[in-house]
Amino acid sequence: VTSNGDVLRQATSRDRDAVLHLWASLFEDADAPVHDSWADSARGWFTDSVGEPDTARFPVIEVAGRIVATAIGSLEIGVPNPWCPRGRTVRLANVFTRPSHRNQGFATMLVLDIVTWARRISADRVDLSATAIGQRLYDKVGFVRTSAPRMKLVL
Ligand SMILES: CC(C)(COP(=O)(O)OP(=O)(O)OC[C@H]1O[C@@H](n2cnc3c(N)ncnc32)[C@H](O)[C@@H]1OP(=O)(O)O)[C@@H](O)C(=O)NCCC(=O)NCCS
């Protein structure tokens, strides 16, 4: 709880529609493909994941009873390698603060909460794809550019 009474807490199943709404705002800002089916899938995924504190984390910031910022950490198990010796990577996603509540340190608090959780669950690293606007924040908390470019094959 900050001096203003703002609260960082973990989302519960009751927060499903509120977090979904914020995630949708995130994709409106981006040049996202138009597929409405993602929201139903995300709702189901959230319901399944929210009770799994060893594999997913959903910190939110609440101001006057309303969620104004969200972020997601989810554990991905892959093949161990020298850069990821246990094969445990936390993916950081959907970092979003309502425009009216930006520049108060909320996104930074959520990212640090997920990094602390990632250490606790013995993850090797935290990966993310940064937007141009998000890069500064990640630089500040210690993220570095990867040398290998990310690639995808959309199916
Ligand atoms: C990127 C985004 C999540 C940042 O959210 P935010 O809550 O405003 O982030 P923070 O407040 O933690 O940090 C932003 C700035 O506020 C500053 N700040 C941190 N704590 C502060 C405080 N207590 N008071 C005032 N400013 C503060 C930070 O230093 C930072 O300044 P900088 O840009 O000069 O480095 C937000 O702009 C957003 O939702 N953008 C659209 C979605 C997006 O691009 N998300 C990133 C996905 S990778």
The ligand as a MOL file (V3000), in Angstrom:
LIG
                    3D

  0  0  0     0  0            999 V3000
M  V30 BEGIN CTAB
M  V30 COUNTS 48 50 0 0 0
M  V30 BEGIN ATOM
M  V30 1 C 4.6350 1.5640 -20.8500 0
M  V30 2 C 3.6190 1.7540 -19.7290 0
M  V30 3 C 3.1690 0.3800 -19.2620 0
M  V30 4 C 4.3070 2.5090 -18.5790 0
M  V30 5 O 3.3680 2.5910 -17.4950 0
M  V30 6 P 3.5890 3.5900 -16.2740 0
M  V30 7 O 2.7490 3.0750 -15.1660 0
M  V30 8 O 3.3780 4.9830 -16.7170 0
M  V30 9 O 5.1410 3.3540 -15.9700 0
M  V30 10 P 6.0040 3.9550 -14.7810 0
M  V30 11 O 5.2460 5.0720 -14.1380 0
M  V30 12 O 6.4810 2.8450 -13.9460 0
M  V30 13 O 7.2460 4.5310 -15.5530 0
M  V30 14 C 7.0530 5.5780 -16.5090 0
M  V30 15 C 7.8290 6.8060 -16.0940 0
M  V30 16 O 7.3900 7.2960 -14.8280 0
M  V30 17 C 8.5300 7.5330 -13.9980 0
M  V30 18 N 8.1690 7.2690 -12.6100 0
M  V30 19 C 8.4180 6.1720 -11.9010 0
M  V30 20 N 7.9660 6.3090 -10.6510 0
M  V30 21 C 7.4150 7.5290 -10.5690 0
M  V30 22 C 6.7770 8.2540 -9.5270 0
M  V30 23 N 6.6360 7.7490 -8.3010 0
M  V30 24 N 6.3120 9.4760 -9.8300 0
M  V30 25 C 6.4590 10.0020 -11.0620 0
M  V30 26 N 7.0560 9.3570 -12.0900 0
M  V30 27 C 7.5370 8.1430 -11.8300 0
M  V30 28 C 9.5240 6.5400 -14.4780 0
M  V30 29 O 10.8360 6.9280 -14.1240 0
M  V30 30 C 9.3070 6.5770 -15.9400 0
M  V30 31 O 9.9430 7.7190 -16.4630 0
M  V30 32 P 10.7810 7.6670 -17.7890 0
M  V30 33 O 9.8170 7.3700 -18.9030 0
M  V30 34 O 11.3350 9.0340 -17.8660 0
M  V30 35 O 11.7910 6.5910 -17.6200 0
M  V30 36 C 2.4110 2.5870 -20.1790 0
M  V30 37 O 2.8630 3.7480 -20.8410 0
M  V30 38 C 1.4680 1.8400 -21.1000 0
M  V30 39 O 0.5690 1.1570 -20.6570 0
M  V30 40 N 1.6950 1.9690 -22.4270 0
M  V30 41 C 0.8880 1.2970 -23.4310 0
M  V30 42 C 1.1070 -0.1920 -23.4120 0
M  V30 43 C 2.5530 -0.6130 -23.5770 0
M  V30 44 O 3.2560 -0.1550 -24.4820 0
M  V30 45 N 3.0150 -1.4800 -22.6880 0
M  V30 46 C 4.3580 -2.0040 -22.6830 0
M  V30 47 C 4.3240 -3.3750 -23.2480 0
M  V30 48 S 5.9620 -4.0020 -23.4660 0
M  V30 END ATOM
M  V30 BEGIN BOND
M  V30 1 1 1 2
M  V30 2 1 2 3
M  V30 3 1 2 4
M  V30 4 1 2 36
M  V30 5 1 4 5
M  V30 6 1 5 6
M  V30 7 2 6 7
M  V30 8 1 6 8
M  V30 9 1 6 9
M  V30 10 1 9 10
M  V30 11 2 10 11
M  V30 12 1 10 12
M  V30 13 1 10 13
M  V30 14 1 13 14
M  V30 15 1 14 15
M  V30 16 1 15 16
M  V30 17 1 15 30
M  V30 18 1 16 17
M  V30 19 1 17 18
M  V30 20 1 17 28
M  V30 21 1 18 19
M  V30 22 1 18 27
M  V30 23 2 19 20
M  V30 24 1 20 21
M  V30 25 1 21 22
M  V30 26 2 21 27
M  V30 27 1 22 23
M  V30 28 2 22 24
M  V30 29 1 24 25
M  V30 30 2 25 26
M  V30 31 1 26 27
M  V30 32 1 28 29
M  V30 33 1 28 30
M  V30 34 1 30 31
M  V30 35 1 31 32
M  V30 36 2 32 33
M  V30 37 1 32 34
M  V30 38 1 32 35
M  V30 39 1 36 37
M  V30 40 1 36 38
M  V30 41 2 38 39
M  V30 42 1 38 40
M  V30 43 1 40 41
M  V30 44 1 41 42
M  V30 45 1 42 43
M  V30 46 2 43 44
M  V30 47 1 43 45
M  V30 48 1 45 46
M  V30 49 1 46 47
M  V30 50 1 47 48
M  V30 END BOND
M  V30 END CTAB
M  END
